[in-house]
Amino acid sequence: MKAAAFAYCRPATVEDTVAELQREEAKVIAGGQSLVPVLAMRLARPRTLVDINSVAGLGRLDLDDDALRIGATVRQRCVELDARAGVVPLLRLALPSVGHRELRSRGTVCGSLAHDDPAAELPSVLACLGGSVEITGPTGFRRVTADQFFLAAMTTATQPHELVTAAFFPIARRGEGFGFGEFARRHGDFALAGVCVKVSMAQAIVATIACFGVADGPVVRDVSGLLESMLTDGPDTTEDTVRDGISAVAGDLAYDIVDTDGDVHASREYRRTLLSVLLSREIARAYHDAVRSMREVS
């Protein structure tokens, strides 16, 4: 199939973009890796496509003391290769698993967040890190935290007359460790189950997981108490000990998290099995990473 007929515009400023979006049934396009297939299958029929690739300032990647700011038209591949993105290790771990290299060369980070596919990696990365999104509309811009941005499958806090102009990924600090893993039938396929992990040992133990491919959106859980109960020898507890301990309870945790019906790719029970394996492996890996970071000389 081919897309239904639509008008096309390419504004040069954010203000002009917002004005175009106030027209009836207008839709933003940047990389188009999610939108174009939907248009081709006629699952969406916008009257106007608003191409933001020429909008000044949206292609910037900036680093400050707290976060990596990624503009709306920054390609995933650019972030993957940019040395500055190394301050967000979880993002660097996840990006190679996002589609194929050719898709990442066109697809944008903000576009993936705005599309919010339940099996997408980047929404869970942002949710795990406690990042935020900048949304711009007729009344100006607002910052929305990840826990308030992702509402349901392919549904975010962005209104039809607004656009995502940037995403903010908090930078890693000393004493923090990260883990990322997913299972897919083939590299580049949507994940059947996946998990992002952040562990901080700078002061009290804080451990957060964000799971994808197993519900309508990122599923975030605080597992600090679970991890702490595994540290029988304190910070000297080995990674293998943590993995074995979590493996014993990961099935119950996965049972609670997986909230999706089975499909042609995997049953609900199979996804729970996959997720339990990922949880034990990646929580232990993030813990080991955090211990190593804590012991590094400043």
Secondary structure, DSSP 8 states (H G I E B T S, - for coil): ------EEE--SSHHHHHHHHTSTTEEEESS-TTHHHHHHTTS---SEEEE-TT-TTTT-EEE-SSEEEEETT-BHHHHHH-GGGGGSHHHHHHGGGSS-HHHHTT-BHHHHHHH--TT-HHHHHHHHHT-EEEEEETTEEEEEEHHHHEEETTEES--TT-EEEEEEEE---TTEEEEEEEE-SSTTS--SEEEEEEEE-SSS-EEEEEEESSSSS-EEEE-HHHHHHH-TTGGG--HHHHHHHHHHHHHHHHHHH------SS--HHHHHHHHHHHHHHHHHHHHHHHHHHHHS--
